[in-house]
Amino acid sequence: MKRVAVIFICVFSLYLIAEEIPSGEHAMGSRKYSDYEKPESCKSCHTRIYQQWSQSMMSQAYTHHWDEIEYWELAVPHGDKDPTFKAAADGCNGCHAPLAFLAGDVPPPKPAENSRANESVSCDLCHTITGISGDPVNFNWISEPGRTKYGAKEGLESPHHITKFNDIYTVADYCGSCHNEQNPFGLWVKSTQIEWEEGPYAEQGVPCFVCHMPKAPGRSAPMAEEGMVAQHIFLGAHNEAKLKSAIEVSIHPDEREIPYDGAVVFQVELFNAKAGHKIPTGSVEDRILWLDVRAVDAEGKEYHLPVDLKGFEGEEYTVASDELAYSDMGFPLGIEDFEGVQRDGVPVGNRIFRMPYFDEKGIMTIQQWNTRSFGVDYRVGPRETKLEHYTWYMPDDIAFGDVVITARLYYQKLVKPVADFLNVPADESEMILMNEASTTIEVYD
Protein backbone atom coordinates (compact mmCIF):
# COMPACT_ATOMS: atom_id res chain seq x y z
CA MET A 1 0.00 0.00 0.00
CA LYS A 2 2.88 2.38 0.82
CA ARG A 3 4.36 1.83 -2.65
CA VAL A 4 1.00 2.52 -4.32
CA ALA A 5 0.59 5.67 -2.23
CA VAL A 6 4.04 6.93 -3.20
CA ILE A 7 3.33 6.31 -6.88
CA PHE A 8 -0.01 8.11 -6.56
CA ILE A 9 1.62 11.09 -4.85
CA CYS A 10 4.33 11.30 -7.55
CA VAL A 11 1.84 11.07 -10.39
CA PHE A 12 -0.47 13.59 -8.72
CA SER A 13 2.47 15.96 -8.18
CA LEU A 14 3.45 15.73 -11.83
CA TYR A 15 -0.17 16.44 -12.76
CA LEU A 16 -0.17 19.54 -10.59
CA ILE A 17 3.12 20.75 -12.10
CA ALA A 18 1.72 20.28 -15.61
CA GLU A 19 -1.45 22.11 -14.65
CA GLU A 20 0.59 25.01 -13.27
CA ILE A 21 2.19 25.70 -16.66
CA PRO A 22 -0.17 28.15 -18.35
CA SER A 23 -0.91 28.12 -22.06
CA GLY A 24 -2.93 30.16 -24.52
CA GLU A 25 -4.37 33.41 -23.19
CA HIS A 26 -3.56 32.34 -19.62
CA ALA A 27 0.18 32.42 -20.40
CA MET A 28 0.30 36.19 -20.89
CA GLY A 29 2.72 37.65 -18.35
CA SER A 30 3.86 34.24 -17.08
CA ARG A 31 7.49 34.56 -18.28
CA LYS A 32 10.24 37.12 -18.78
CA TYR A 33 12.12 38.05 -21.93
CA SER A 34 15.31 36.95 -20.17
CA ASP A 35 13.95 33.40 -19.89
CA TYR A 36 14.60 33.00 -23.62
CA GLU A 37 17.85 33.10 -25.55
CA LYS A 38 18.14 35.48 -28.45
CA PRO A 39 18.25 33.94 -31.94
CA GLU A 40 21.80 35.23 -32.39
CA SER A 41 22.97 32.84 -29.68
CA CYS A 42 22.01 29.95 -31.96
CA LYS A 43 23.82 31.40 -34.98
CA SER A 44 27.37 30.29 -34.13
CA CYS A 45 26.48 26.58 -34.18
CA HIS A 46 23.33 26.45 -36.30
CA THR A 47 24.54 28.93 -38.90
CA ARG A 48 22.58 27.73 -41.91
CA ILE A 49 19.43 27.08 -39.94
CA TYR A 50 19.67 30.57 -38.45
CA GLN A 51 20.10 32.13 -41.89
CA GLN A 52 17.10 30.20 -43.22
CA TRP A 53 14.96 31.27 -40.27
CA SER A 54 16.09 34.91 -40.56
CA GLN A 55 14.80 35.05 -44.14
CA SER A 56 11.52 33.29 -43.36
CA MET A 57 8.18 34.74 -42.31
CA MET A 58 8.71 33.19 -38.87
CA SER A 59 11.35 35.83 -38.17
CA GLN A 60 9.03 38.58 -39.47
CA ALA A 61 5.75 37.57 -37.84
CA TYR A 62 5.70 40.79 -35.82
CA THR A 63 7.70 43.13 -38.06
CA HIS A 64 6.16 42.32 -41.46
CA HIS A 65 4.54 45.46 -42.86
CA TRP A 66 0.96 44.20 -43.29
CA ASP A 67 0.96 42.48 -39.90
CA GLU A 68 2.15 45.73 -38.31
CA ILE A 69 -0.53 47.81 -40.07
CA GLU A 70 -3.33 45.35 -39.35
CA TYR A 71 -2.36 45.11 -35.67
CA TRP A 72 -1.70 48.75 -34.88
CA GLU A 73 -4.26 50.46 -37.12
CA LEU A 74 -7.14 47.98 -36.84
CA ALA A 75 -6.84 45.36 -34.08
CA VAL A 76 -5.45 47.48 -31.23
CA PRO A 77 -7.82 50.47 -31.65
CA HIS A 78 -10.74 48.07 -32.14
CA GLY A 79 -9.91 46.40 -28.83
CA ASP A 80 -9.45 49.78 -27.13
CA LYS A 81 -12.86 51.02 -28.30
CA ASP A 82 -14.78 47.80 -27.70
CA PRO A 83 -13.73 45.50 -24.80
CA THR A 84 -15.26 42.57 -26.69
CA PHE A 85 -12.16 42.53 -28.86
CA LYS A 86 -9.45 43.39 -26.30
CA ALA A 87 -8.44 39.78 -25.63
CA ALA A 88 -8.38 39.02 -29.36
CA ALA A 89 -6.13 42.01 -30.02
CA ASP A 90 -3.81 40.98 -27.20
CA GLY A 91 -3.89 37.41 -28.49
CA CYS A 92 -2.46 38.43 -31.85
CA ASN A 93 0.87 38.50 -30.06
CA GLY A 94 0.52 34.91 -28.92
CA CYS A 95 1.54 33.83 -32.40
CA HIS A 96 3.11 36.97 -33.90
CA ALA A 97 5.20 38.19 -30.94
CA PRO A 98 5.09 35.29 -28.47
CA LEU A 99 7.99 36.45 -26.27
CA ALA A 100 6.28 39.81 -25.74
CA PHE A 101 3.02 38.01 -24.98
CA LEU A 102 4.65 35.70 -22.45
CA ALA A 103 6.42 38.67 -20.86
CA GLY A 104 3.13 40.54 -20.58
CA ASP A 105 4.55 43.29 -22.78
CA VAL A 106 1.24 43.85 -24.60
CA PRO A 107 0.85 45.79 -26.77
CA PRO A 108 4.56 45.40 -27.48
CA PRO A 109 6.78 48.30 -28.54
CA LYS A 110 6.29 49.06 -32.23
CA PRO A 111 8.77 47.37 -34.60
CA ALA A 112 10.66 50.64 -35.13
CA GLU A 113 11.70 50.53 -31.46
CA ASN A 114 13.61 47.29 -32.12
CA SER A 115 12.62 45.53 -28.89
CA ARG A 116 12.76 41.80 -28.30
CA ALA A 117 9.22 41.58 -29.64
CA ASN A 118 10.90 41.88 -33.03
CA GLU A 119 12.33 38.38 -32.61
CA SER A 120 8.86 37.23 -33.64
CA VAL A 121 8.67 33.41 -33.64
CA SER A 122 12.19 32.75 -32.43
CA CYS A 123 14.37 29.65 -32.19
CA ASP A 124 14.16 29.39 -28.42
CA LEU A 125 10.41 29.87 -28.35
CA CYS A 126 9.86 26.99 -30.78
CA HIS A 127 12.39 24.65 -29.22
CA THR A 128 11.15 25.06 -25.66
CA ILE A 129 7.63 23.93 -26.45
CA THR A 130 6.87 20.74 -24.58
CA GLY A 131 3.27 20.11 -25.54
CA ILE A 132 -0.12 21.38 -26.62
CA SER A 133 -2.92 21.97 -24.11
CA GLY A 134 -5.87 20.19 -25.69
CA ASP A 135 -6.75 20.40 -29.36
CA PRO A 136 -4.47 22.82 -31.21
CA VAL A 137 -5.93 26.34 -31.36
CA ASN A 138 -5.08 29.92 -30.36
CA PHE A 139 -1.41 29.51 -29.36
CA ASN A 140 -2.18 26.85 -26.74
CA TRP A 141 1.37 25.52 -26.83
CA ILE A 142 3.15 25.00 -23.51
CA SER A 143 6.58 26.62 -23.27
CA GLU A 144 9.16 25.59 -20.67
CA PRO A 145 12.26 27.75 -21.23
CA GLY A 146 15.61 26.67 -19.88
CA ARG A 147 18.79 24.88 -20.85
CA THR A 148 16.85 21.96 -22.30
CA LYS A 149 15.84 22.31 -25.94
CA TYR A 150 13.40 19.94 -27.62
CA GLY A 151 13.19 18.60 -31.15
CA ALA A 152 12.30 15.70 -33.42
CA LYS A 153 15.56 13.71 -33.16
CA GLU A 154 16.73 11.39 -30.42
CA GLY A 155 20.24 10.96 -29.05
CA LEU A 156 21.64 14.40 -29.91
CA GLU A 157 24.26 16.12 -27.76
CA SER A 158 25.30 19.76 -27.65
CA PRO A 159 28.01 21.63 -25.74
CA HIS A 160 25.63 24.55 -25.21
CA HIS A 161 22.34 22.97 -24.18
CA ILE A 162 20.63 19.72 -23.26
CA THR A 163 18.78 18.24 -26.23
CA LYS A 164 15.73 16.04 -25.81
CA PHE A 165 13.35 14.33 -28.18
CA ASN A 166 9.69 15.27 -27.88
CA ASP A 167 7.09 13.66 -30.10
CA ILE A 168 5.10 16.91 -30.31
CA TYR A 169 7.67 17.91 -32.96
CA THR A 170 6.60 15.00 -35.15
CA VAL A 171 2.89 15.82 -35.42
CA ALA A 172 0.83 18.52 -37.12
CA ASP A 173 -0.78 19.59 -33.84
CA TYR A 174 2.41 21.52 -33.18
CA CYS A 175 1.70 23.72 -36.20
CA GLY A 176 -2.02 23.86 -35.54
CA SER A 177 -1.56 25.62 -32.21
CA CYS A 178 -0.93 28.81 -34.17
CA HIS A 179 -2.39 27.96 -37.58
CA ASN A 180 -5.85 27.26 -36.15
CA GLU A 181 -7.67 30.23 -34.66
CA GLN A 182 -11.07 30.81 -33.13
CA ASN A 183 -12.29 34.38 -32.83
CA PRO A 184 -14.35 35.83 -29.92
CA PHE A 185 -17.52 34.41 -31.49
CA GLY A 186 -16.21 30.84 -31.70
CA LEU A 187 -15.64 30.88 -35.48
CA TRP A 188 -12.64 29.12 -36.99
CA VAL A 189 -11.16 32.13 -38.75
CA LYS A 190 -7.97 30.18 -39.39
CA SER A 191 -8.09 26.42 -39.89
CA THR A 192 -5.07 25.33 -41.93
CA GLN A 193 -4.20 22.37 -39.72
CA ILE A 194 -7.85 21.31 -39.57
CA GLU A 195 -8.06 21.45 -43.37
CA TRP A 196 -5.00 19.22 -43.51
CA GLU A 197 -6.50 16.84 -40.94
CA GLU A 198 -9.67 16.50 -43.02
CA GLY A 199 -7.75 15.97 -46.25
CA PRO A 200 -5.91 13.06 -47.88
CA TYR A 201 -2.40 13.83 -46.59
CA ALA A 202 -3.28 13.32 -42.93
CA GLU A 203 -4.56 9.85 -43.72
CA GLN A 204 -1.28 9.10 -45.51
CA GLY A 205 0.83 10.39 -42.63
CA VAL A 206 2.25 13.45 -44.43
CA PRO A 207 2.25 16.30 -41.87
CA CYS A 208 2.79 20.01 -42.51
CA PHE A 209 6.56 20.10 -42.13
CA VAL A 210 7.16 17.52 -44.86
CA CYS A 211 6.32 20.30 -47.35
CA HIS A 212 7.11 23.44 -45.36
CA MET A 213 10.36 22.18 -43.75
CA PRO A 214 11.71 19.70 -46.34
CA LYS A 215 14.68 17.60 -45.28
CA ALA A 216 18.04 17.48 -47.04
CA PRO A 217 21.40 15.81 -46.30
CA GLY A 218 23.68 17.87 -44.10
CA ARG A 219 24.65 18.79 -40.56
CA SER A 220 22.51 20.85 -38.20
CA ALA A 221 25.70 22.03 -36.47
CA PRO A 222 29.49 21.60 -37.07
CA MET A 223 29.79 18.98 -34.35
CA ALA A 224 26.72 17.03 -35.50
CA GLU A 225 26.84 13.86 -37.55
CA GLU A 226 25.82 13.91 -41.20
CA GLY A 227 22.14 13.19 -41.64
CA MET A 228 18.83 14.50 -42.90
CA VAL A 229 18.25 18.04 -41.69
CA ALA A 230 14.93 19.88 -41.74
CA GLN A 231 15.30 23.14 -43.64
CA HIS A 232 13.92 26.01 -41.56
CA ILE A 233 12.55 27.96 -44.53
CA PHE A 234 8.80 27.60 -43.86
CA LEU A 235 7.86 28.31 -47.47
CA GLY A 236 4.26 29.37 -48.01
CA ALA A 237 2.18 32.13 -49.57
CA HIS A 238 5.04 34.63 -49.44
CA ASN A 239 7.15 32.45 -51.73
CA GLU A 240 6.30 32.55 -55.44
CA ALA A 241 7.91 29.18 -56.17
CA LYS A 242 5.62 27.54 -53.63
CA LEU A 243 2.56 29.23 -55.09
CA LYS A 244 3.41 28.48 -58.70
CA SER A 245 3.69 24.76 -58.10
CA ALA A 246 0.44 24.31 -56.19
CA ILE A 247 -2.43 24.35 -58.73
CA GLU A 248 -2.42 22.88 -62.24
CA VAL A 249 -4.45 24.63 -64.95
CA SER A 250 -5.73 23.22 -68.25
CA ILE A 251 -8.29 24.38 -70.79
CA HIS A 252 -10.52 22.31 -73.11
CA PRO A 253 -12.90 23.62 -75.83
CA ASP A 254 -15.84 21.47 -76.94
CA GLU A 255 -15.15 22.37 -80.58
CA ARG A 256 -12.09 23.84 -82.24
CA GLU A 257 -13.73 25.19 -85.39
CA ILE A 258 -16.34 27.90 -84.74
CA PRO A 259 -18.40 29.88 -87.27
CA TYR A 260 -18.07 33.68 -87.03
CA ASP A 261 -21.66 33.91 -85.70
CA GLY A 262 -21.37 30.93 -83.37
CA ALA A 263 -20.14 30.39 -79.81
CA VAL A 264 -17.23 28.52 -78.33
CA VAL A 265 -17.95 26.48 -75.19
CA PHE A 266 -14.99 25.45 -73.08
CA GLN A 267 -13.99 24.57 -69.55
CA VAL A 268 -10.99 25.39 -67.41
CA GLU A 269 -9.78 22.71 -65.05
CA LEU A 270 -7.99 23.60 -61.79
CA PHE A 271 -6.35 20.83 -59.78
CA ASN A 272 -4.80 21.39 -56.35
CA ALA A 273 -1.98 18.99 -56.99
CA LYS A 274 0.26 19.79 -54.05
CA ALA A 275 -1.09 21.74 -51.08
CA GLY A 276 -2.26 19.66 -48.15
CA HIS A 277 -4.81 22.33 -47.25
CA LYS A 278 -7.29 24.50 -49.10
CA ILE A 279 -6.11 27.36 -51.31
CA PRO A 280 -6.30 30.08 -50.11
CA THR A 281 -5.74 29.14 -46.48
CA GLY A 282 -4.67 30.90 -43.29
CA SER A 283 -5.75 34.53 -43.46
CA VAL A 284 -8.56 33.68 -45.86
CA GLU A 285 -10.23 37.03 -45.26
CA ASP A 286 -7.19 38.77 -46.82
CA ARG A 287 -6.35 36.40 -49.66
CA ILE A 288 -7.82 36.41 -53.13
CA LEU A 289 -7.35 33.78 -55.84
CA TRP A 290 -9.00 34.32 -59.20
CA LEU A 291 -9.20 33.05 -62.75
CA ASP A 292 -8.82 35.51 -65.61
CA VAL A 293 -9.67 34.28 -69.12
CA ARG A 294 -8.92 36.23 -72.27
CA ALA A 295 -9.04 35.59 -76.01
CA VAL A 296 -6.79 37.15 -78.67
CA ASP A 297 -7.91 36.94 -82.31
CA ALA A 298 -5.85 36.77 -85.49
CA GLU A 299 -5.56 40.58 -85.63
CA GLY A 300 -4.39 40.85 -82.00
CA LYS A 301 -7.66 42.14 -80.54
CA GLU A 302 -8.12 41.03 -76.92
CA TYR A 303 -11.42 40.04 -75.30
CA HIS A 304 -12.10 39.45 -71.60
CA LEU A 305 -14.37 36.43 -71.01
CA PRO A 306 -16.54 36.24 -67.86
CA VAL A 307 -17.22 32.88 -66.22
CA ASP A 308 -20.56 31.09 -66.66
CA LEU A 309 -22.64 31.13 -63.48
CA LYS A 310 -23.33 27.81 -61.75
CA GLY A 311 -26.25 28.96 -59.63
CA PHE A 312 -25.14 27.83 -56.16
CA GLU A 313 -26.04 29.75 -53.03
CA GLY A 314 -23.61 32.56 -52.28
CA GLU A 315 -22.08 32.43 -55.76
CA GLU A 316 -22.26 36.22 -56.05
CA TYR A 317 -19.27 36.45 -53.70
CA THR A 318 -17.21 34.20 -56.00
CA VAL A 319 -17.67 36.37 -59.11
CA ALA A 320 -15.79 39.66 -59.23
CA SER A 321 -17.92 42.80 -59.02
CA ASP A 322 -17.57 46.52 -58.29
CA GLU A 323 -19.46 46.30 -54.99
CA LEU A 324 -18.10 47.91 -51.83
CA ALA A 325 -17.19 46.02 -48.67
CA TYR A 326 -15.02 46.19 -45.52
CA SER A 327 -16.96 49.13 -44.09
CA ASP A 328 -16.33 47.86 -40.54
CA MET A 329 -12.78 49.20 -40.83
CA GLY A 330 -14.32 52.60 -40.21
CA PHE A 331 -14.87 51.85 -36.50
CA PRO A 332 -11.22 51.27 -35.46
CA LEU A 333 -10.05 53.93 -37.91
CA GLY A 334 -12.45 56.50 -36.48
CA ILE A 335 -14.18 57.19 -39.80
CA GLU A 336 -17.89 57.83 -39.41
CA ASP A 337 -20.32 56.54 -42.05
CA PHE A 338 -17.48 54.75 -43.84
CA GLU A 339 -18.86 53.02 -46.93
CA GLY A 340 -15.86 50.77 -47.45
CA VAL A 341 -13.71 50.10 -50.48
CA GLN A 342 -14.11 47.96 -53.57
CA ARG A 343 -14.67 44.35 -52.59
CA ASP A 344 -12.47 42.57 -55.11
CA GLY A 345 -10.29 44.84 -57.21
CA VAL A 346 -10.08 42.35 -60.09
CA PRO A 347 -11.81 42.40 -63.52
CA VAL A 348 -15.58 42.09 -63.20
CA GLY A 349 -16.88 38.65 -64.12
CA ASN A 350 -13.80 36.69 -63.10
CA ARG A 351 -14.21 33.61 -60.93
CA ILE A 352 -12.86 34.06 -57.39
CA PHE A 353 -11.92 31.16 -55.12
CA ARG A 354 -12.56 32.30 -51.57
CA MET A 355 -14.63 31.97 -48.43
CA PRO A 356 -16.09 35.38 -47.53
CA TYR A 357 -16.07 36.56 -43.91
CA PHE A 358 -19.05 38.68 -42.82
CA ASP A 359 -19.46 41.19 -40.00
CA GLU A 360 -22.63 41.55 -37.90
CA LYS A 361 -24.28 43.52 -40.73
CA GLY A 362 -23.60 40.79 -43.26
CA ILE A 363 -20.95 42.86 -45.04
CA MET A 364 -17.63 41.32 -46.02
CA THR A 365 -14.78 42.02 -43.58
CA ILE A 366 -11.03 41.54 -43.47
CA GLN A 367 -11.08 41.84 -39.67
CA GLN A 368 -11.17 38.20 -38.63
CA TRP A 369 -11.81 39.09 -34.98
CA ASN A 370 -15.00 40.89 -36.06
CA THR A 371 -16.28 38.00 -38.18
CA ARG A 372 -19.78 36.78 -37.26
CA SER A 373 -20.45 34.35 -40.11
CA PHE A 374 -19.00 32.80 -43.26
CA GLY A 375 -20.25 32.66 -46.81
CA VAL A 376 -19.87 29.81 -49.27
CA ASP A 377 -16.52 28.02 -49.09
CA TYR A 378 -15.42 28.07 -52.71
CA ARG A 379 -11.72 27.43 -52.18
CA VAL A 380 -9.74 24.65 -53.85
CA GLY A 381 -9.22 21.75 -51.46
CA PRO A 382 -6.28 19.33 -51.41
CA ARG A 383 -6.38 17.15 -54.53
CA GLU A 384 -9.68 18.77 -55.49
CA THR A 385 -10.51 19.59 -59.10
CA LYS A 386 -12.62 22.65 -59.89
CA LEU A 387 -14.21 22.94 -63.35
CA GLU A 388 -15.13 26.43 -64.56
CA HIS A 389 -17.31 26.74 -67.66
CA TYR A 390 -17.34 29.48 -70.29
CA THR A 391 -19.62 30.27 -73.22
CA TRP A 392 -18.28 32.95 -75.56
CA TYR A 393 -20.41 34.25 -78.39
CA MET A 394 -18.30 35.54 -81.24
CA PRO A 395 -18.22 39.37 -81.23
CA ASP A 396 -19.11 41.29 -84.40
CA ASP A 397 -15.52 42.44 -84.90
CA ILE A 398 -13.88 39.00 -84.54
CA ALA A 399 -11.18 38.33 -87.15
CA PHE A 400 -11.24 35.09 -89.10
CA GLY A 401 -8.48 32.64 -88.32
CA ASP A 402 -6.86 31.38 -85.15
CA VAL A 403 -8.01 32.67 -81.75
CA VAL A 404 -5.89 31.91 -78.70
CA ILE A 405 -7.78 31.57 -75.41
CA THR A 406 -5.66 31.79 -72.26
CA ALA A 407 -6.68 31.11 -68.68
CA ARG A 408 -4.48 32.65 -66.01
CA LEU A 409 -4.76 31.91 -62.30
CA TYR A 410 -3.69 34.83 -60.10
CA TYR A 411 -3.10 35.12 -56.37
CA GLN A 412 -2.88 38.13 -54.10
CA LYS A 413 -1.98 38.00 -50.42
CA LEU A 414 -4.16 41.02 -49.72
CA VAL A 415 -7.13 42.43 -51.64
CA LYS A 416 -5.65 45.40 -53.51
CA PRO A 417 -8.34 48.02 -52.70
CA VAL A 418 -7.78 47.31 -48.99
CA ALA A 419 -4.00 47.46 -49.42
CA ASP A 420 -4.21 50.75 -51.28
CA PHE A 421 -6.59 52.27 -48.74
CA LEU A 422 -4.38 51.34 -45.77
CA ASN A 423 -1.13 52.23 -47.59
CA VAL A 424 0.22 48.71 -47.36
CA PRO A 425 3.43 48.30 -49.41
CA ALA A 426 2.70 47.12 -52.95
CA ASP A 427 4.38 43.73 -52.66
CA GLU A 428 1.57 42.53 -50.37
CA SER A 429 -1.07 43.07 -53.06
CA GLU A 430 0.97 42.30 -56.18
CA MET A 431 -0.62 39.96 -58.73
CA ILE A 432 1.22 36.65 -58.67
CA LEU A 433 0.67 34.41 -61.66
CA MET A 434 0.25 30.93 -60.20
CA ASN A 435 -0.30 29.09 -63.46
CA GLU A 436 -1.76 29.43 -66.95
CA ALA A 437 -2.90 27.39 -69.92
CA SER A 438 -3.86 28.21 -73.51
CA THR A 439 -5.82 26.63 -76.32
CA THR A 440 -6.50 27.61 -79.93
CA ILE A 441 -9.72 27.65 -81.89
CA GLU A 442 -10.33 28.64 -85.50
CA VAL A 443 -13.05 31.11 -86.46
CA TYR A 444 -14.30 30.64 -90.03
CA ASP A 445 -16.71 32.42 -92.37
PERA-V519548 format. One record per run of one state. SS is the DSSP state (hx for helix, st for strand, lp for the rest). FROM is the first residue (numbers start at 0). TO is the last residue. Records with the same first field share a line. If there is no record, write none. Layout:
SS=FROM-TO ; FROM-TO
//
This chain:
lp=0-0 ; 20-22 ; 27-31 ; 35-38 ; 43-45 ; 54-55 ; 60-63 ; 81-81 ; 96-96 ; 102-109 ; 113-114 ; 119-121 ; 126-127 ; 132-139 ; 143-146 ; 151-160 ; 165-165 ; 170-171 ; 182-186 ; 197-198 ; 203-206 ; 212-213 ; 218-225 ; 230-238 ; 244-245 ; 253-255 ; 259-261 ; 272-277 ; 279-286 ; 296-300 ; 305-313 ; 319-322 ; 325-327 ; 333-339 ; 342-349 ; 353-353 ; 358-362 ; 364-366 ; 370-371 ; 377-378 ; 380-383 ; 393-399 ; 412-414 ; 421-424 ; 428-430 ; 444-444
hx=1-19 ; 23-26 ; 32-34 ; 39-42 ; 46-53 ; 56-59 ; 64-80 ; 82-95 ; 97-101 ; 110-112 ; 115-118 ; 122-125 ; 166-169 ; 172-178 ; 191-196 ; 199-202 ; 207-211 ; 239-243 ; 314-317 ; 328-332 ; 367-369 ; 415-420 ; 425-427
st=128-131 ; 140-142 ; 147-150 ; 161-164 ; 179-181 ; 187-190 ; 214-217 ; 226-229 ; 246-252 ; 256-258 ; 262-271 ; 278-278 ; 287-295 ; 301-304 ; 318-318 ; 323-324 ; 340-341 ; 350-352 ; 354-357 ; 363-363 ; 372-376 ; 379-379 ; 384-392 ; 400-411 ; 431-443
//
